[in-house]
Every structure is written in C-alpha cells, then in structure tokens.
Amino acid sequence: MTREWNQIVHDRDRVCQDCGTSGSKDNPLTVHHIKPKCQGGPDTPENGKLLCKNCHKWYHETNGYPHGKRKTRKKKHHRRR
C-alpha cells in the first residue's frame, strides 16, 4: 500500500466508515481493503475505506481475513542436549 493511496483514502473518508469515530491515539484510523489483497484486491482508493483500529480488527476477525503485515511462522523446535 503506497502512502499516496493511503493519504487519498484518509482525506476522502476522514472518519471511521463503520462507527463514525474520528480516531484517537489508542484507536487510530487505518485504511482497509474492501476486496482483500489476498483475493486480488488492488491498492486503489475505490477499494479502500477508512476504519478505526477496533472496527478494522473486528472486521478481519469476523470475516477470517489476515490482519496486518505480520505473517505467523512456526517456531523452530530446538532439541535439548
């Protein structure tokens, strides 16, 4: 996601498109892909909407999509000697 695309969505929407909050330090506004990137969704303003952190997290948990840039990795098991 480019900063330019992110800024366009922030400037257009200005508040969370689900709950209407203007965001806060503990609940900042974030850009959400309407059609997930994992399903081929593009980084375009038309495919983005502004959500607060809480609504964004809820949306991903409810719909089963990955959230954030972190990928989970299996921990390596070290053998004890």
N, C-alpha and C positions, 0 to 999 in steps of 0.2 A: 504494500500500500504506500503510495507516494504521499509526501507531505502536502503537495498541492491538492491532490484529490481529497485528502483528509480535511484540509482547510476549507475547500469548497462546500463540503457537507456541513461542517461546523457553521460557516457563515449563512448557509441556506436555512438550516433547521433551528439553530440557536438554543433549543431546549430538548429534553428527552421526548422522543416521539411517542413513548408509551405512557409515562406518568406525568409529564409536563414539568419536571423539576429543571432548574437552571444549573444544577450540578453544585458540588461542594468539594472541599479538599478530601473528605472521606468518601465521596461518591461522585467522582469526576465524570464528565461526558466523554463517551467514546464512540467511534464510528463502527457500525455493524453492517456486514454484508447481508443484504436481503436474500440473495441466492448465494449460499456459501461457496467460498473459494474451492473447497474440497469437491464441490459439484460443478466446477467450472465457472463460478460467478466472477465477473470481471471487476476490476478496480475502477468503476465509473460512478459519478455522482448519482446516476439513476439507480444503481444497485446498492446505494448506501443510505443509511439513516442513522441519526444521532440517538444514542441511548445512554442513560446513566449506567454506571458500573453495575449497580444492583439489577436493573432490568436486563442488561446485556448478559450477565451471568445467569439469571433466571431463564432467559430465552434459550441459551445454549444448553443448559441442564435439562430443560423441558423437552427440547427437540432432539437431544442426543448428538449435537454437533460439538466438535472440539472447540475449546475456548482459549484464545491467546496464542502466543508464538511458541510456547514451551511444548516440546514433544516428550512424552513419557518414554523412558528407556528402562529396560530390565536391568536390575542391579547385577553386577558380576559377583558371583559367589566365590570367595577365596577359600581354598582348602586350608584347614588348620594342620600344622605340622606337629 
